[in-house]
Structure formats: structure tokens, C-alpha cells
Amino acid sequence: MDSRVQLVKALLALPIRPATRRWRNPIPFPETFDGDTDRLPEFIVQTGSYMFVDDDTFSSDALKVTFLITHCRFS
């Protein structure tokens, strides 16, 4: 029993490392949309492609909308 307690204590004392992401999205990170309507189709394709390829990260519509909003600059 004492050896189990020591083992648990030793495991709890180990530093916690954040999980490293092995997979990297091959689509370039989308540029921020600045309101230029001529660039809107390009922005939609960039962000849509980026989110489509990484469906684990963008698993809900709320996450997709949040990502889009954070990449828009409103003036």
C-alpha cells in the first residue's frame, strides 16, 4: 500500500506539460478583413477553407462565427 501512495505522490509531482499539437493546418492563417468589399470573396474563401480543414477545432457554428468575428476589423 505504501508503494502505491508513493507512486501516486511521485506522479502528482511531475510537471504538467500542455498537449503538443502534432497536426498543423496546411491552409495559411486568414488575413484580417478590413471592410473592403472587393476582398470579401477572398476573405470568405480563406476563412472557410481554414475552418473546413481543421474541423476538430471548429466543431460548432458558434466557434466558426467567433473565429470570423475576431478576424474582422470594424471602423
C-alpha positions as CSV (number, residue, x, y, z in Angstrom):
1,M,0.0,0.0,0.0
2,D,2.8,2.4,0.9
3,S,4.4,1.9,-2.5
4,R,1.1,2.9,-4.3
5,V,0.9,6.0,-2.2
6,Q,4.5,6.9,-3.1
7,L,3.8,6.2,-6.8
8,V,0.8,8.5,-6.8
9,K,2.7,11.2,-5.0
10,A,5.5,10.9,-7.5
11,L,3.1,11.1,-10.4
12,L,1.4,14.1,-9.0
13,A,4.8,15.8,-8.5
14,L,5.6,15.5,-12.2
15,P,5.3,18.8,-14.2
16,I,2.2,19.0,-16.3
17,R,3.0,19.8,-19.9
18,P,0.4,21.1,-22.3
19,A,-0.5,18.7,-25.1
20,T,1.5,19.5,-28.1
21,R,-0.3,19.7,-31.3
22,R,1.2,17.4,-33.9
23,W,-1.0,18.4,-36.7
24,R,-0.7,21.8,-38.4
25,N,-3.3,23.3,-40.6
26,P,-1.8,23.4,-44.2
27,I,-4.1,26.4,-45.1
28,P,-2.5,29.8,-44.4
29,F,-3.9,31.7,-41.5
30,P,-6.6,34.1,-42.9
31,E,-5.8,37.8,-43.1
32,T,-8.0,40.2,-41.2
33,F,-10.9,41.6,-43.1
34,D,-10.9,45.4,-43.1
35,G,-14.3,46.0,-44.7
36,D,-13.1,46.3,-48.3
37,T,-16.0,44.7,-50.2
38,D,-13.7,43.8,-53.1
39,R,-11.8,41.5,-50.7
40,L,-14.9,39.9,-49.2
41,P,-15.0,36.8,-51.5
42,E,-11.3,36.2,-50.8
43,F,-11.8,36.5,-47.1
44,I,-14.8,34.1,-47.2
45,V,-12.7,31.5,-49.1
46,Q,-9.7,31.9,-46.8
47,T,-11.6,31.6,-43.6
48,G,-13.9,28.9,-44.9
49,S,-11.0,26.8,-46.1
50,Y,-9.1,27.2,-42.9
51,M,-12.0,26.1,-40.8
52,F,-13.0,23.3,-43.1
53,V,-9.6,21.6,-42.9
54,D,-9.5,21.9,-39.1
55,D,-12.9,20.6,-38.2
56,D,-11.8,19.4,-34.8
57,T,-11.1,23.0,-33.7
58,F,-14.2,24.4,-35.4
59,S,-16.6,21.8,-34.3
60,S,-19.6,24.1,-33.8
61,D,-21.2,27.1,-35.6
62,A,-20.6,29.3,-32.6
63,L,-16.8,28.6,-32.8
64,K,-16.8,29.4,-36.5
65,V,-18.7,32.6,-36.0
66,T,-16.4,33.7,-33.2
67,F,-13.4,33.0,-35.4
68,L,-14.9,35.1,-38.2
69,I,-15.8,38.0,-35.9
70,T,-12.3,38.1,-34.4
71,H,-10.8,38.4,-37.9
72,C,-12.9,41.4,-38.9
73,R,-11.8,45.0,-38.2
74,F,-14.7,47.4,-38.0
75,S,-14.0,51.1,-38.3
